[in-house]
Amino acid sequence: MSRRVVITGLGIVSPTGSSPEQFFSNLMLGRSGIKRLNRPFADQLSIRIAAPVDDFNPVAHFSKIQLTGIERFSQLALVAAEQAIQDARLILSEPEYQRAGVYMGSCLGGAGTLEDGYIEVFKHDNPRIKPLSVLLSMNNAAASHLSIKYHLQGPNITYATACSSSAIALGEAYRQIKHGYADVMLAGGSEAMLTLGAMKAWEALRTVAHEDPNDPGASCKPFAKDRSGLVLGEGAAVLVLEDAQRALQRGATIYAELAGYDCSSDASHITKPDSGGQTRTILNALKDAGLKPEDIDYVNAHGTATLAGDIEETKAIKQVFGSHAYKLPISSTKSMHGHLMGATGAVEFMAAVLAMKHNSIPPTINLHLPDPECDLDYVPNQGRTDVSLNAVMSNSFAFGGTNAVLIARRFSV
């Protein structure tokens, strides 16, 4: 059994906008959500830049009692999911609950709760921490809250594969519907790791970008010769996926068809990216979609702005697309919204879907000095409008070597 899978709802809370249209509009305008972090612990950081969601007010969405049991990363997911459900105009009947599920991605889950607990125990010598600490911090909390709120009784799984977590959540949700195990899935990711401990750990790994001396928002420079690393961000993105026939029968607005997906492992190194593994993943996703390389009109790149990562991804794109690689618009929106880790795959796939909807390509900002080894069309600094986009791809290549590629195309009956 193989069914077509369509996208009928979008929801997002991100550093560059907390609705799909605001998010994409700011991407097209090249507005960066990267800034100097204004949190109590910021002075203890060597590198203070990040991409926070500063306009998120939990009290506007949750009661005081609810907030005692819902951690920030779950709050972000719940708000994004509510947007997506409303956008899809999704109403399920009692029998349909068993055929609807939730797949989410997250790297650190409730990082803030864990850190608060450690501080109380090890710094303040307090034998008591929050009674709900386990329930707040567990990686699957966000997915569980979504399942409970919307009474979704189908599969409920959280993926933790570093930077590809939410891309894999989307891909595996697509497979659930495609192969007949579910009819509707909420899928995406959420991350809220802008804590002192997590940020110090990333500093120690020496993959975090240095602050641009003239403009903190210009610190993330994918594919540029003067790039110095990634910028940590937070946020959530959730999409509603449906069986195409079901969506048509209820008169849903369809953004696109999720047509292809693959995930694989480099099986070579825990941090060093491998263009060979990335190439295999892209080729398999194209095969799954029934598309040729030249059918792809735009790629939202993984593009973290790390020295090795951008070069290896460039190599992989060249290996797959051949001469078409030099005609193919590619951009890294991480230059604006930062790296949302477990949520980033869903955020970037949403950017690609919205690019197709609007026939517009967001730029890679801060690309003023191209790296000679990254010599493709990375849509530098200024977005493009009035372009024809019929099939788009989103790459997610993670620490640990777990690669994921998603392909969407325009839906036609």
N, C-alpha and C positions, 0 to 999 in steps of 0.2 A: 504494500500500500504506500503510495507516494502522493502527497497533496501539496498544493501551493500555499505559501505562507506570506501574509501581507502585514504591513505596519499600519495600524489604525489610530494610534494615540502616542503622543510625545509629552514628556514632562522633564524638566531640568531645574536644578538649583546649582549655579556655577559662579565662578569669579567674574565671568563676563556677561552674566544675565541670568535671571531667575524665572524665565519663561522661554519657550523655544524661539519665539520671534525676536525677543530682546537679545537673546544669546546670539542668534545668527546675524542680526543687524549690527551688533557690536563687532562681531568677527569681520564682517564685510567692511566696516569702517576702520578696522585695524586698531581697535581700542584694547589696550592691555589691562588685564586684571591683576597683573603682578605689581607689587608695591612693597614698601617697607612695612614689616609686620608690627602692628600696634597691639601687643599683648604683654601682660605683666612680666613675662620671662624673656622678652625680646633682647634685653641688654646682655643676657647671658650667652647669646649666640654670636658666633664669629661671622656668620653670614645671615643677615636679618631679612632678606627678601623672601617673599612667598606669594601665593595666589589665594587669599582667603575669601570667604563669602561674608563680607562685612555687613551686608544689608539683611542678613537672615535674622529674624526676631522670633525665637521659639514661642514666646508668650502669645504671639499673634495666631499661633496654630494649635497650641496645646494648653490644657489646664495645668495648674500647679501640681495636682495629683498625678496627671499623666507624665509630667516631666520628671517625676521621681523615678519612673520606671522605663524611660525611653532616652537612650544616649544620643549624642549629637549626630552620629553617623546614621542612626535609625530615624531621627527627626528629619534629616535631609532626604532620606529615601521615601518617607511617608509623604512629604510635601510634593516631591517629584512625581510619585505614583498617583497622588490625587489629581494633579494636573493631567497626567496621561489618561486616567480613567475618564475624567470629564471631557477631555479632548476627543476621546474615542466614542463618547456617549454610550459607554458600555454598561449594560444592565443584564445581569445573569439571573436566570430562574433557578429554582431549587435543584432540579436534576442536572443543571449545567455546572454547578459548583464542583462536582467530582471530576469534571473534564477541564478544569482550569487550575493553573498552578503558578508558582513563583520561582524564578531562578535569578539569583543576585551574585555579584562579585564584590569582594572586599579583601584588602590585604591585612589590615590591623584591626578591623572592627572597632570596638569601643576603646580606642587608644587612650582617650582622656580619662576614662574611669580607671583603667589599669594603672596609669601613671599616678593618679590621685591616691589610689590604694597603696602603692609602693612608697609614696612620700609619707603617708600617715604611719606606716609600719616602720620604715627604715630611717626616716629623718626625725619624725616626731615621737617615735617609740609608742605609738598609739596601738593597743592590742585590738581595737575595734575599727573596722572600716564599714562602708555602706553595706547593709544587709543584701542589697540587690546587685552587688558588684559583678557577680558571675553572669547574671541575666542581662545586665547592661552591656557588658564588654564582649560577650561571645559573638563570634563572627557571623553566626546565622541569625542574630537578633533582628536585623532589619528585615530579612526575608520572612521571618516568623511573624513580625508585626503586620506585614502586608497581608500575609495569608489569613491572619486572624481578623483584621479589619474588614477585608473583602470576602471572607468566608470561602477562600479558595482551598478546596480539599484535594486537589491534584498534587503532582510532585512539587516539593518545596526543598530546594537545594541551594547552598551557597558555595561558590568557587573561590579558591584562594590560590591563584597562579601568578602572583605579583602583577605586573603591568597589563597582563592579558586577561585578568580575572573577569571583568564584565563583558569583554568581547566573547569569551567562552560561554558565559552565562547566556548571552544572546544566541550564540550558535547552537548550544545544546537545547535551548528552548525551541528554536527553529526546528531542530530534529524531532523533538517531542511531537510537534504538530504535524510535521511532514510525514512522519511514519505512523500517525494515527493514535498516539498515546494521549494526546490532549487536543482541545479545540481552541483554547485561549491561554496565553501565557503573559504574565508581567515579567519583564526581564530587563536587567541593567546592572548598575553598581552604585556603591556609596562609599565615601571615604572621608574621615575627619582626623587626620594624623598630624595636624599642626600643633604638636605639643613639644615641650622642651626636650624630652627624652628622645622622641622620634626624630626631631630635627637635628639634635646633636649626633645621633647615630648616622644620619645621612651625611652630615659634615665629615664625620670620621671616614666615611667611604670615599670621600673626595670625588664625588660625581655631581656635586651641587654647583650651580653657576655662581661666579663672582658678581657682585653688584656692579652694574654699569655706573661709572662715576658721575655721569651727566643726567641719567634718567633711570631710576630703578625699574620702570616698566619696560626698558629695553635690554634687560639682563639676559633673557633667554633668546638665543640666536641660532636656531636650527640651520644646518647646512652652511653656516658662515665660517670663514677661515678663523675668525676671532671668537668662536663659540667656546664656552668654558664649562658647560654642563647644564643640568636640568634645574627647574624651579618647582618646588613642592606646592601642590594645590589641594583644595578640598572641594567637595560637592557631591552631587548625585544626579544620575540620569536614568529614567525608566521609560521603556517603550511597551506598548500593547501590541502583541503579535496575535494574529488570528488565522484560522483556516480561511482561505480566500472565499470559498463557497458560502461559509457562514457570514462573512463580512458583507458579501454582495446581497445575500438574502435579507439582511437587516438594514441595508442601505447605508452602510458606513462609508465615511470618507477614507479613501485609501491613499496613503502617502507614497508607498512604493512596495515592491515585492522584495522580501529578503530571499534572494535566489541562490546564494552560494556561501559555503562556509567550510573551513578546514582548520584543524589544530594539529600540531605535531611538536616534537621535541628536537632541539639541536643535538641533544645527547653528547655534548662535547665539553661544556664549561659552565660553571655556575653564574658567571657574570659576563664573560666575553661573548658578544653576539656572533652569529655565524650566518653568512649570506647563503650558504648551501641549505641550511634548514629553512630559512625564510623563503628561498626559492621554491622548495618542495611544497610549502604551505600555500603559497600564492597559486602555484600550478594546480594543486588539488582543489582549491576553492573555485578556480575558473572551470575546472572539469565538473564540479558539482553543479555549477550554475549553467553549464552547457554553453559557455562563452569562450571566444577566442581572446587572446591578449589585446588585439586591436579593437575589440568591442568596448573596452574600458575607456571612459572619457575623463575620469578624474580619480586621483588617489589622495585620500587623507592619510598622510604618512605617519608612522610611529614618531619619527623625528624628534628625539628627546633633546638634541643639542649636545650630546656627549661626543667625545672625539671619535671613538671607534664606532658607535652606534649609527651615526649618520652615514659614514662611509660604507658600512656593511649593508645598510638598507639600499643605498644607491646601487651597489653592486648587484643586489638581488633583483631590483627593478630592471636593471639592464639585462640581466640573465634571462628574465622572463619575457620582457617586452621587446628586446632587440632594438631595431631601428625605431619602432613606435615609442620607445622610452623617451626619445628626444622631442616627440610631439605631444607628450602626455603631461597635462598640468598636474602638478603635485604640490601639496602644501602641508605644513605642520602648524596646526592651530594651537599646539602647545606653546608657541611663541607668545600667545595672548592669555590662554587660560591656565597655563602651567601644566604640570604633570599630576593628575588626580589619582595616580596609582591604580587601585582596584576599580575606580570609577571611570578611568580615562578612556577605555575602549568604547564604552557606551556613549560617552560624551562625543567622541570623535566620529563614531558611526552616525550619531544624530546630526552632526555637522555635515557629513557627506550626504545624508538623506535630504536635509534642508537645502543643500547646494543644488541637488537635482530638482527639488520642488521649485526653486527660484531661478534656475538656470544661471546661477552665479557661483563663482569660486572664491572662497576666502583666501587671503594672502598668508604668506609666511612673513611676518614683520621682522624688523631688525636685520634683514639680509642685505647689507650694504657692501659687504666684502666677501663674495662667494669663495668657497673652498674649491680649488681646481679639481679635487677628487670628487666633488659633488657638483657635477656639471650638467644636471638636468634642469627642466623648467620648474622651479620651485615657487612660482608666482610671487616674486619678491615684492614685499612692502605695500602693494596695492591690489585689492580684489578686482575680479573681472565679472562683468555683467553681460547679459545677452549672449550667453554661450549655450550650445546644445549639449545637454547631458542626458544620456539614456541609460548609462550603467556606471556605477561608482563603486570604489573599493576603499576599505578601511583596514590598515595594518596595525597589529598590536604584537610587539615582540618583547618578551619579558625576561627579567632576571630568572635564572633557573633554566632558561632555554625553551620555555613554552610559548610557541608562536600561535597566533590566531589571525585569520583573515576573514572578513565579512564582505559580501558583495550584494548590493541592492540594484534593482533596475526598475524602470517605469513599468507600472502594472497595466496590462491590457487583457481583456477577456478573450 
